[in-house]
Amino acid sequence: MQENIIFLDIDGVLNGEEQFEMPPRFSKEAIFVLKQIITKYQAKIVITSSWQRSDGSNRNKIKSMFQSVGFEVFDFIHPSLKGTYLNKELSNRSCGILDYLLHHPCYYLILDDEYQKEYEFLKLHYYQTPTLKGLTEKDLPHLYFKALNDQQLIPFSYEEKNKYYKKRKI
């Protein structure tokens, strides 16, 4: 059985504008909704948020914050590295999600408050929450998981693929 993965941004998804402060706070409603999704689908959280910092130094803090509200963070998408695939036209976040999906077949849902035109271009399955409110119960009917297939990931021919994706030299 494949896993259900939630690629999760934090600001604007788990809190609204009134909680954008330090230390950060999560919206009770957003936490309630996320718990329902995780329980219903036995989903795992993969953090895509820039909260982890470009060097990953905040990851332990994030794990602790999530544990304090009853969640386990399964993994992180590194916000500043492009992963196995390099594409100068895509954001670091999108490249990280693509890399994860290519190496970990799963059903997935991307939750983000920012409009990502490239999610649409790549035909990735995402749900955009309202930045000022975050995730609410009204969003529940729209939240589901979808499998990735090659046609979704690369909306151009195999030959063109090599123009856009090149193996990263490490």
N, C-alpha and C positions, 0 to 999 in steps of 0.2 A: 504494500500500500504506500502510495506517495504521500509525502508530507504536505501540509497546508502551511504556507509561509506568508506572514504579513510583513511587507517592507514598510517600516514605520518611520515617518518623520515625527518630530515632537511638537515644536512650536506651531500653533495653528491647527493641530490635530488633537493633541491631548490637553490643550488649554486654549483659551481665548485671549484676546488682547489684554483683558484685565489681569491675567496671570503672567504676563510677560515681565517678570521681575526677577531679582536675585534674592534669595535662592528661588529657583523656579517652582511653581506649583502646578499640579495637574487639576483639571476640572473634574469634579465628582461625577458629573454626567458622562464625560468622555471615558473615564475609567470604567464606569458601569457598562457602557456600550462595548468597550474593548473586551471586558470580561465575558460578555455574552457571546461575542464573536469567537473568542478563544475557546470557550466551553463548547459551543455548538459545533465548531469545526475542528476541535482539537488542534488549533493552530499554534505556530511558534512565531516569536517576534525576532525579526532581523532589523536592527536599527540602521536607518539611512541618514539620520539627522547630523547636521554640522555641530551639534552639541558635543560630539565626541572629540572635537578639535582635529586639526589636520594631522597631528602626530599620534592621535589615538589616546592621549593622556587622560581624557575624561571618562574613559570606558568603565572603569571601576565605580566611579561616582554614579554613572547612569545605571549600572547594574544594581547598585544599592538603592537608588531612587525607585526603580521598578520593583525590587524585592519588598520595599516598604509598603507598596500598594498591592502586593500579592502576585506579581508577574515575574517570570524568568526571561531574561534576554538570552536568546539562543545563539545569536551571532551579530556581527556588525558588517556593514558595507563601508569600506574606508572612503571618506569623503574627498581625499586629495589624490588618490592613485587611480589609474585607469584600469587596473586589473590585467587580465591576459590580453584583452582587446583594447586597441588604441584607436580613438576616433576623435579628431580635433573638432568635429562638428557637434559632438554631444557633450553634455555636462559630465562631470566626474561621477555624480550620483547615478545617472542613467547608465554609464559604462560599468559602474560597480554592480548595479542590478542585473544588467545583461550578463556580465561575467558570472555572477552567482547562478543565474538561471541556466546558463550553458553547462555549468559544472555540477549542479544539484537539481536534477529533474524534480519538479514539484508542482503543486497547484499554488497559485499566488494571488495576492491582492496588494496593490501599492496604495498606501494612504498618505496623502500629501495635501497641504493647503495651497501650495503654489501651483499655478497653471504650468504644466510642462508640455509644450508643443511637441517635443521629441517623443514623449510617451505615445502621443497620437500617431506621429510619423512611423514609429516602430510598432504600432498597434499593440502596445503593452496595456494590460488591464489595470486601470487605476481609478481611484475615487478621490475627487477633490473636495476637501472640507472647507467651509467658510472660515477664513483666517480669524475673523473677529469672534467667532463662537466656538470653533473646534467641533469635534465629533459629538453628535447629539442622537437621541433616540429616533428622530425623524430620518436619519441616515440608514438605520438598520435594514430596511427592505432593499436597499441598493448595494449592500455589501455581500459579496460572494467571491468565491475563488475560481480561478480559471487556469487551465493548463497552457503551457507555452508550446507553440509548434514553430517549425522553421519558417513558414510563410509569415507568421506574425513578426518574428524577430528580424527578418531581412526582407524588406519589401522591394527588393530589386534582384536582378539575375545573379547567378552564382559568379559569373565573370566580374560583375560590378562589385560584388562583395569584397574582393581583394583590394579594390580602390579605397574602400571605407574602413575595413578592418585589417589590421596588420598585426602579426604577432609582436608582442612587446619584448624588447630586448632587456634582459635583466642583468 
